[in-house]
């Protein structure tokens, strides 16, 4: 096994090493697109399935809309076209033919589309063009639909999971009879995202709202959850948009309300993507490899035997390992007994550490003779000998303890890296030397926000929900401000 | 509720009515692409989840490969390019810009890709270009990977679910050290498909192998399952390909075998798609609407109250309905109590019949007073009064009976519509008057097969596995033949 770059050496390279060597993803032959490998996809499946349960519990259903969007649709909503039309894959032809001058194939110039099709960068336009046919009266509302899909945004600089040309995501698109209901939905889904991030990914997040400059193209309000990575940079982990009546107006979606008057429909959309896997890796992992929260780890417990030369002991270790896996599986614990004898235990230890398996159990002959096995925690490295009499209980409790510890550790890091500052010098100094969230006063204008970004590369990540109000002066302009907002350099 | 076209009136229109009015899918703004509505997607989720379980039970893992394929990849495998390059969506540009002459957007001519990208029609090429990096030694084999994805084939004539430009599917792509192992894998997955079709979709299928003419482009053998629809036409419900070393050679994927020699890798691929939903609809449904097999129905039991004016009775019916739903859900039965009083019971009856809900329970005041409720089966229309004392048992048993009956009915239809014929006149007459599978002798040449297709529009659906061998003469040429093959007109 090759050595990993450490965080201190090169954080970006450490991240790439973990993704590639940990078996989560690989580069592909297509610029900016990645291959999600089985181990990484197993992680995504666990995240997806849990989110899907939470969406269904809150009354949503899944559906599927076309991959392609007619070019003209993108320009129907004024703000939306500015945000998306610039960075998309365009289908212009529908056939290839044999190259008359060679052995390969060429695009058939006769098979040109009348109107070009855009590979969806997001689906508001195609979905609202459909909702027009589905919504006539208040009885058809609310419409609570989610889609799991691939989307394409033509990014110039890509990074595995964090920013890829194609990525997987879910996008909820809901339609409501009133503004209040739509706002409530957008906030409810933000809460679902926050609970998912904190309870399953062990990732503490700040719930907030974006400034107008950072809003989704076409939204009236963009709610977000923001997380902090170990290098002090912030990462937007999910967004939920209150879209007002913008898309209803763009696609002429009206309904007959309870008072018999015709109104435009109110909308939300919300999404999280495979980017969350990047956040997960950067929040918890260490210089030995990935560290995965037990609740979403594809493999929670690995059992590694250290075989003795004595055949009888070998057989009883073998039997014990298999039995323990079965018992754990019955308890809903994802466990594997790795008795492949073509690799040595030490190699396996390093490999499972790299893969971030939360708990390792070593079955060695000497411990085994005393009815014991060694448990090693991936998060802390702690080891303890545990009697087989209480093995299952200890495993279940320890998995829970690891989940809690990862959250607590990340929370403490965030708290230690959230710094209120009141002067421009402190602001710049904190960003440069310490990183993390900087809580500072801002005069509320996009102009100042852009200027600060230009000077420091820091953006306003969000205005936290339930933000305490206090008098203050803008960090840059000195103009009056009524609350602190969270600045950070971000992914 | 609008009336449905009957099968006798217009089979194709009956099918479309069921898909659209039954709430499975809708047309979209993009030519040839459909929207899968929540009810249809719920059905697909149940099918997908069951297939996914069966794939995992047979040792496969999911992964995800890019949507786009570099144009040159399609021409690397000689047969493959002929089969696929002709009908695909081609991405030529990666940016739009504001139209300087108007208000819309145009394709930015400066953002032309050096090499065009093809939206995957199937993923052998991009996946085998990746496997090259993953496979070095026999230790890396077998590689058993599946992908759930959307694919695009530019079809000239499209039909909801049966043939759409974009569709959802799974594609398994496996790599093996020996020919025998790969053939075994292809056959094993055909068996998984057949079991899924028969046990879950209640759809009897013939397991067979395709003739060279009908083979997948790039395969050495294509195994298939073929089903019969109620109009006597056949439908290919799934295929599993033994690809030999064709893709390994095209993408130079070699491995070091146990004897230390370098060999090309052996491959399979196999897939089923949302087309299965079309098969399901056409196999079981009737003139009243959809008929769905309980094992994959999104809703298995609907409980409809007929409220009395007496408030006390009304309340006890209400309480009973809610209680019954809870009890059923605990038993794993998907049940709903529809107490919406804005629609009348008769309207609900027709609506749930249209949607193909397997079992309806009516809670009427008179029956209720006698501790009874009426059960109505969707498949047979049979009704019976059932005491609440044994309600859950009867429901579970009846769902099982419906599942069995649908399969049995479809099997009897297929047996009655599989006709051995020995003369050309009988062959043509049977195809025209009776339809179904026609079992006839064929001389084994592609020439004859094409001629028969030209004359009758019938194709060889498959050579059944374990086909009995018998002496005979080709139906068209009179040349000697050793077995009958199944001809049919097909979707």
Boltz contact constraints between the chains, C-beta under 6 A:
constraints:
  - contact:
      token1: [A, 28]
      token2: [B, 66]
      max_distance: 6.0
  - contact:
      token1: [A, 29]
      token2: [B, 70]
      max_distance: 6.0
  - contact:
      token1: [A, 29]
      token2: [B, 129]
      max_distance: 6.0
  - contact:
      token1: [A, 30]
      token2: [B, 66]
      max_distance: 6.0
  - contact:
      token1: [A, 30]
      token2: [B, 68]
      max_distance: 6.0
  - contact:
      token1: [A, 33]
      token2: [B, 66]
      max_distance: 6.0
  - contact:
      token1: [A, 35]
      token2: [B, 65]
      max_distance: 6.0
  - contact:
      token1: [A, 35]
      token2: [B, 130]
      max_distance: 6.0
  - contact:
      token1: [A, 36]
      token2: [B, 63]
      max_distance: 6.0
  - contact:
      token1: [A, 36]
      token2: [B, 64]
      max_distance: 6.0
  - contact:
      token1: [A, 37]
      token2: [B, 63]
      max_distance: 6.0
  - contact:
      token1: [A, 38]
      token2: [B, 61]
      max_distance: 6.0
  - contact:
      token1: [A, 38]
      token2: [B, 63]
      max_distance: 6.0
  - contact:
      token1: [A, 41]
      token2: [B, 62]
      max_distance: 6.0
  - contact:
      token1: [A, 41]
      token2: [B, 63]
      max_distance: 6.0
  - contact:
      token1: [A, 41]
      token2: [B, 64]
      max_distance: 6.0
  - contact:
      token1: [A, 61]
      token2: [B, 38]
      max_distance: 6.0
  - contact:
      token1: [A, 62]
      token2: [B, 41]
      max_distance: 6.0
  - contact:
      token1: [A, 63]
      token2: [B, 36]
      max_distance: 6.0
  - contact:
      token1: [A, 63]
      token2: [B, 37]
      max_distance: 6.0
  - contact:
      token1: [A, 63]
      token2: [B, 38]
      max_distance: 6.0
  - contact:
      token1: [A, 63]
      token2: [B, 41]
      max_distance: 6.0
  - contact:
      token1: [A, 64]
      token2: [B, 36]
      max_distance: 6.0
  - contact:
      token1: [A, 64]
      token2: [B, 41]
      max_distance: 6.0
  - contact:
      token1: [A, 65]
      token2: [B, 35]
      max_distance: 6.0
  - contact:
      token1: [A, 66]
      token2: [B, 28]
      max_distance: 6.0
  - contact:
      token1: [A, 66]
      token2: [B, 30]
      max_distance: 6.0
  - contact:
      token1: [A, 66]
      token2: [B, 33]
      max_distance: 6.0
  - contact:
      token1: [A, 66]
      token2: [B, 166]
      max_distance: 6.0
  - contact:
      token1: [A, 67]
      token2: [B, 150]
      max_distance: 6.0
  - contact:
      token1: [A, 67]
      token2: [B, 166]
      max_distance: 6.0
  - contact:
      token1: [A, 68]
      token2: [B, 30]
      max_distance: 6.0
  - contact:
      token1: [A, 75]
      token2: [B, 104]
      max_distance: 6.0
  - contact:
      token1: [A, 75]
      token2: [B, 105]
      max_distance: 6.0
  - contact:
      token1: [A, 85]
      token2: [B, 96]
      max_distance: 6.0
  - contact:
      token1: [A, 85]
      token2: [B, 105]
      max_distance: 6.0
  - contact:
      token1: [A, 86]
      token2: [B, 95]
      max_distance: 6.0
  - contact:
      token1: [A, 89]
      token2: [B, 91]
      max_distance: 6.0
  - contact:
      token1: [A, 89]
      token2: [B, 94]
      max_distance: 6.0
  - contact:
      token1: [A, 90]
      token2: [B, 93]
      max_distance: 6.0
  - contact:
      token1: [A, 90]
      token2: [B, 107]
      max_distance: 6.0
  - contact:
      token1: [A, 91]
      token2: [B, 89]
      max_distance: 6.0
  - contact:
      token1: [A, 91]
      token2: [B, 91]
      max_distance: 6.0
  - contact:
      token1: [A, 92]
      token2: [B, 92]
      max_distance: 6.0
  - contact:
      token1: [A, 93]
      token2: [B, 90]
      max_distance: 6.0
  - contact:
      token1: [A, 94]
      token2: [B, 89]
      max_distance: 6.0
  - contact:
      token1: [A, 94]
      token2: [B, 154]
      max_distance: 6.0
  - contact:
      token1: [A, 95]
      token2: [B, 86]
      max_distance: 6.0
  - contact:
      token1: [A, 96]
      token2: [B, 85]
      max_distance: 6.0
  - contact:
      token1: [A, 104]
      token2: [B, 75]
      max_distance: 6.0
  - contact:
      token1: [A, 105]
      token2: [B, 75]
      max_distance: 6.0
  - contact:
      token1: [A, 105]
      token2: [B, 85]
      max_distance: 6.0
  - contact:
      token1: [A, 107]
      token2: [B, 90]
      max_distance: 6.0
  - contact:
      token1: [A, 107]
      token2: [B, 116]
      max_distance: 6.0
  - contact:
      token1: [A, 116]
      token2: [B, 107]
      max_distance: 6.0
  - contact:
      token1: [A, 129]
      token2: [B, 29]
      max_distance: 6.0
  - contact:
      token1: [A, 130]
      token2: [B, 35]
      max_distance: 6.0
  - contact:
      token1: [A, 150]
      token2: [B, 67]
      max_distance: 6.0
  - contact:
      token1: [A, 154]
      token2: [B, 94]
      max_distance: 6.0
  - contact:
      token1: [A, 166]
      token2: [B, 66]
      max_distance: 6.0
  - contact:
      token1: [A, 166]
      token2: [B, 67]
      max_distance: 6.0
